[in-house]
Amino acid sequence: MTLTLALNEGAADVAPGLPVIATAADGKLTEVTLTNGEGKAVQGHLNAEGTQWTNAEMLGYGKTYKLTATGVGEDGKPQTKTSSFSTVKPRTQTFVSTNPMDGSTVGVGQPLAFYFDEKVTDKIAAEQAIQITTDPKVEGAFYWFNEKEVHWRPQEFWKPGTKVTMHVKVYGKHMGNGVYGQEDRTINTVIGDSVIHEADGGTHQLVTKVNGVVTRTVPTSMGNAANTTPVGTYVITEKRDHMIMDSTTYGLALENGGYKTPVDWATRMSNSGIFVHSAPWSVGDQGYRNVSHGCLNLAPANAKFFFDNAKQGDIVIVRNSGGPALESWDGFGDWQVPWDQWVKGNR
């Protein structure tokens, strides 16, 4: 019989995310124990053939362990091997936050966003530690927006009803430069109805399509000539029934034409401050002229209807506004990145 332990005696800086394995060839394992420095046993699993044992419980960081395996060969002779090893002590650990969150229902434009609280230098390792499963199956790819943030999306908008599970299996995995994953997580989300709003700066109309069918058309007013609304595909991220629109948070001082305006029924389209919101002061312009500071102005009743029926991940497509292209990093501007560029990963 050949008895093999995956970790050699004295192995150090072992990543606790790697499996600890004992294998018997030309025989069977009869007893395997893995204990920590305090003598506590680590749970494990022996396969049905009795030829391989693997730990079923995660190891700790900066710990010492002893693996002892005993087996009997086909000739009836017993054999025992032991191996003592230690796990790595991370320079630091990183927690991974996600958007969307567990249990949510989101729109067809929702990217899967992962936020590390430490810089990731081994981006390939980080991607391999995150597994995306969908029902039905959807092909997708990762794209990095900076050293701490990576998104995953399909080539086209999601199909309504798709079930998505994000397996964040980072614990014990090295992300480069001494940074290891802090905690594994599983996040489930569902793709809801397809809601796509098409806003045209030329016709000054906002057309809503639910699952491909036009359900509502209302007048709107976009950004004026000095504050044109960027063109492109936006993803709705949040809603506020009341807020103060403050241009100083986006770098426009009050003395330079800025504003602090209370608004109702505000649905966010971008991090740079583009919202769909109620604007009773511009009702006479809606449908005729673009007079806003960049937002999509609606009459109060129309804004409330939009707000009440909006969900995170719904799409707003802006055309003919005279504005520049929406930046991919502004909110969830992910769909601004062409697929052939997206799949390269931006690592």
Buried (B, 14 or more C-beta within 10 A) or exposed (E): BEBEBBBEEEBEEBBBBBEBBBBBEEBBBBEBBBBBEEEEEBEBEBEEEBBBBBBEEEBBBEBBBBBBBBBBBEEEEEBEBEBBBBBBEBEEBBBBEBBBEEEBBBBBBBBBBBBBEBBBBBBEBBBEBBEBEBEEEBEBBBBBBEEBBBBBBBEEBBEBEBEBBBBBBBBBBBBBEBBBBBEBBEBBBBBBBBBBBBBBBEBBBBBBBBEEEEEBEBBBBBBBEEBBBBBBBBBBBEBBEEBEBBBEEBEBEEEEEBEEBEBBBBBBBBBBBBBBBBBEEBBEBBBEEBBBBBBBBBBBEBBBBBBEBBBBBBBBBBEBBBBEEBBBBBBBBBBBBEEEEBBEBBE
